[in-house]
Amino acid sequence: MLNQTPTAKSTLKALLYLAPLLVLTAVFILWPLLNAFLISLYTKYNYYTGHVGALGWANFGYLWHDPAFHLATRNTLLLVLIAMPVSVALALAIALGINQIPRLAGFFQTVYFLPFVTSTVAIGLVWNWIFRLDGGLLNRLLSLLHIPAIDWLNDPHYSLGALILVCIWQGLGFNIILFLAGLNHIDHRFARAAKLDGASDWQRFTNVTWPLLMPITILVIVNTSITNFKVFDQVYALFHGAAGPGDADLTLMVYLYQKFYVENQMAVAAACGVVLFLCVSALTLITVGYFHHRQRQLGGR
Amino acid sequence: MAHPIRTTLWYLLLTAGAILTLLPFGWMVLTSLQPAATTLTATMTWLPKSLQWLNYWHVWQAAPFARYCLNSLLVTVATTAGELFTSLLAAFAFTHLRFYGQRWLFALMVALMLVPSELLLIPNFITLAHLHWVNTYAGLIVPWLASPFMLVALHQAFKAQPQTLYLAARLDGASDWQYLWHVLVPINRPIITAVALLQVIGSWNAFMWPLIVTNADALRTLPVGLMTFTSDQGTNYPLLMAASVCVILPLFILYLACQKYLILGVTASRLKG
């Protein structure tokens, strides 16, 4: 049956196997994908009556001039630019540590991965209680060090920091697992050969482990950036449905949700979704392109 | 090890990190056992003299919490099972059958992996409204039954099977359908378990979609129900934390039981993709 050219009969049979997936994909992925772009061009769109004005760029113009959108973009970029490097560096350090120790590696791996299986909303509510001014864990610990209490969730100077902390905490385990898998893929003979040549530990890391780990590192960078670009659950749980004090924690996804669900401005929300999609795609393409470029420089494997 | 000092330093770093990772969980459990009134006062002792296990009982009685739990269970099981069914059939067709347009159709499915579900939120909600599926189980489940990610993961596993196995089964008189369910699926149980686990975690913890397509208590899933619980209970943190424990604990147990499959799923899906 294999390696044959398709016939009408074999195609028909394959279609029977493919039908459930293809129908669902068409209705719930492909069509909405096209529709998302279309809706973002609707002007004077009334969801309830289905009335649509002419197609145009008005919604993107609205975003361009909306201070709230600017704020959401700024917050999201800050979140990504701070949380991503910290998360990647911490995950790499922890993965290297787990890889070095003779005992308890499995235990640490289990512990660090726990946040990945944890409901973001449930633990977000716990974080809300940790950050609270009156009685929260963080301020209790700070008072032990004689540091005055900080109103983490209501002071706009600190609330984005609180959100970033939560995002790093939640995403770390996944990155550690990826780095550990990458480290296991590296041939130990390289490190041993370098050691015989008299390379120090630091030299072995910078000249052997780090370059060989590059593909995984890029994967982790892309993945962490995309995840943090789309942060929503954490904000919702941390601030009980609001976007932080004075919108200090308004992210692009929260902006999209507010336009869509609270203000019923579907077309504007769709335009925001398109912007988000383009940002994430550009990010992926740039990093993957860079990765291929480097692979070719290294001689390609 | 040759460097006892360095090894000790690694242990210190890893232990510190582990404590920080576990801290929120510990705080959650400790708070959930406090008497209701004490949490907001500075006099709260870290470990109360009498642990308030009754808080957990109150959670189950307050709000339609049992209903949320049942809804989450139903949605998780139905989504995972349905997604496995559509993906297994399609992965088999892509790897073992020949049809016109095979290559570009697969390329399309791979490309669709990159589409963020957030982009589909609004158009899918509109589709649901047309189908009158808002506030129904169908609305919670059906849009998630097609997963390019799961298809590609299973495709990789199925493609790795030797062709001779398929030919031998065919010679012995097995139909394609029998081969898929009696040979291919049992052989590939580890990777199937792995992708299923990832979906179980995703469905159980899903928040934004259930938040948008449900507004009736009878249909809310646990994470959405938990948020309404917040406004109902005000600042009764012991009860809220007990409820959070109830949401988190099932997946903890599942994770500890199936850890190796889950890590296989994470690494297999990301390294090769």
Interface residues (C-beta under 8 A of the other chain):
Chain A: M1 L2 N3 Q4 T5 P6 T7 S10 T11 K13 A14 L15 Y17 L18 P20 L21 L22 L24 T25 V27 F28 I29 L30 W31 P32 L33 N35 A36 I39 Y47 L90 A93 I94 G97 I98 Q100 I101 P102 L104 F108 Q109 T110 V111 Y112 F113 L114 P115 F116 V117 T118 S119 T120 V121 A122 I123 L125 V126 W127 W129 I130 D134 G135 L137 R140 W169 L172 G173 F174 I177 L178 A181 G182 H185 I216 L219 N223 I226 K230 F232 D233 Y236 A237 H240 G241 M253 L256 Y257 F260 Y261 M266 A269 A270 G273 V274 L276 F277 V280 S281 T284
Chain B: M1 R6 T7 W10 Y11 L13 L14 G17 A18 L20 T21 L22 L23 P24 F25 W27 M28 T31 T39 L40 T41 A42 M44 F85 T86 S87 L89 A90 F92 A93 F94 H96 L97 R98 F99 Y100 Q102 L105 M109 L112 L114 V115 P116 E118 L119 L120 L121 I122 P123 N124 F125 I126 T127 V142 P143 W144 L145 A146 P148 L151 Q163 Y166 L167 R170 D176 I201 W204 N205 F207 M208 L211 I212 L222 P223 V224 L226 M227 T230 S231 Y237 L240 M241 A243 S244 V247 I248 L251 F252 L254 Y255 L256 Q259 L262 I263 V266 T267 R270 L271
